[in-house]
Every structure is written in C-alpha cells, then in structure tokens.
C-alpha cells in the first residue's frame, strides 16, 4: 500500500482531491440531507465527547424528519470520509516526500488521515445502528461511536495541523534555496 500511496501522492493529485472534497462538502452540507437535519442542534458526528444520554437527546431533538434525513445522509458521509482521507493522505505524503526525501519513517505519516477515515467509517456504522434502532437506546453503541468520533476529530485536526506546518516548512525551504 505504501508504494501506491507514494506513487499517487503528487501535488496535482492532492489539489484535485482537495477540490473534490470541498465541492462535495459544499453540496452535502448546504443542499444535501445534512442541510435538512436540524437548524438548531449540532450533528452528533461533529460533537467531541458526548455521553449516550447526550447522543439520544440530540437524536430526539432532531425530530422524525431530522433523524430520517440523517440516516439517509450516511451513504454520502462515506464518500465524504473517503475524499477527506484521500486528500489529506496525498497532501501529507506529497509534502513529506519533498521535505524529507530520505526519511522513510516520516513519509509514513499518511497513516494519520488514513486512520481518521477508518474511524469516520466506524462512527457512521454506529450512527446507522443508533438511528435505525431509535427510539431504542443502544448505550454500548453510543459509547463506541463516541470513541470513533473523538478519534476521527483528533486525527483530522492533527492531519490539518501537520499539513499547515509542513506547508509552511516547504515554503521556507523554497525561499532559502532561492538565496
């Protein structure tokens, strides 16, 4: 897998995937099911560290139509997860290849957004179970889903932070090489 990621991780591929991610995000959140879930409540999958009672409070507050929209939005969230992970994988790999060409261990940093994508997929499985079984409360599923949400949000945040730091480092390196 590492060789494939190294091969496809060009700046062009990273930019293309990031543009696709942004377009899909705009459509999904402004005109898709997510736009119709709720106007006043946060989405469970963007809430850091919720309890089962808070998760079910949110599901209740969404109402029947909101829960139905959320359930129908989950297939789109799998595409969103894949685009987010792939764009960050290719971007971080392209940056590390240029910044650290002889440090193979640092070039394995793509595992961070890859694991974020896996956590997002697992979170969606939990949300599907919670939504499709509502009003039955599956507290164990809610706890596991919360762990996947926290993992996803932490790893996505770490990926964006690394992207920013490595992007700045590459700009500095290019400026120094021009002197």
Residue pairs with C-beta under 8 A, 6 or more apart in sequence:
2 108
5 89
5 90
5 93
5 110
6 93
6 97
6 107
8 90
9 89
9 90
9 91
9 93
9 94
9 97
9 110
10 90
10 94
11 94
13 90
13 94
14 87
14 90
14 91
14 94
17 83
17 86
17 87
17 90
17 91
18 87
18 91
20 83
20 87
21 80
21 83
21 84
21 87
24 79
24 80
24 83
25 80
28 34
28 73
28 76
28 77
28 80
29 35
32 73
32 76
33 69
33 70
33 72
33 73
33 76
34 43
34 69
34 70
34 73
34 76
36 65
36 66
36 69
37 43
37 62
37 66
37 69
37 70
37 73
38 61
38 62
38 66
40 61
41 58
41 61
41 62
41 66
42 58
43 70
44 50
44 55
44 58
44 59
44 127
44 145
44 149
45 77
45 120
45 123
45 124
45 127
45 149
45 152
46 153
47 54
47 58
47 149
48 149
48 150
48 153
49 146
49 150
50 58
50 142
50 146
50 149
51 142
51 146
52 137
52 139
52 142
52 143
52 146
55 130
55 142
55 145
55 146
56 130
56 134
56 137
56 142
59 67
59 130
59 131
59 134
60 135
62 70
67 131
67 134
70 127
70 131
71 128
71 131
71 132
74 124
74 127
74 128
74 131
77 120
77 124
78 121
78 124
81 117
81 120
81 121
81 124
82 117
84 113
84 116
84 117
84 120
84 156
85 113
85 114
85 116
85 117
85 120
86 117
88 112
88 113
88 116
88 156
88 159
88 160
88 163
89 110
89 113
89 114
91 163
92 109
92 110
92 112
92 113
92 159
92 162
92 163
92 166
93 107
93 109
93 110
95 163
95 166
95 167
95 169
95 170
96 103
96 106
96 107
96 109
96 166
97 107
98 170
98 173
99 106
99 166
99 169
99 170
99 173
100 106
100 107
109 162
112 155
112 158
112 159
112 162
113 155
113 156
113 159
115 151
115 155
116 151
116 152
116 155
116 156
116 159
119 148
119 149
119 151
119 152
119 155
120 148
120 152
122 144
122 148
123 145
123 148
123 149
123 152
126 141
126 142
126 144
126 145
126 148
127 145
129 138
129 141
130 138
130 141
130 142
130 145
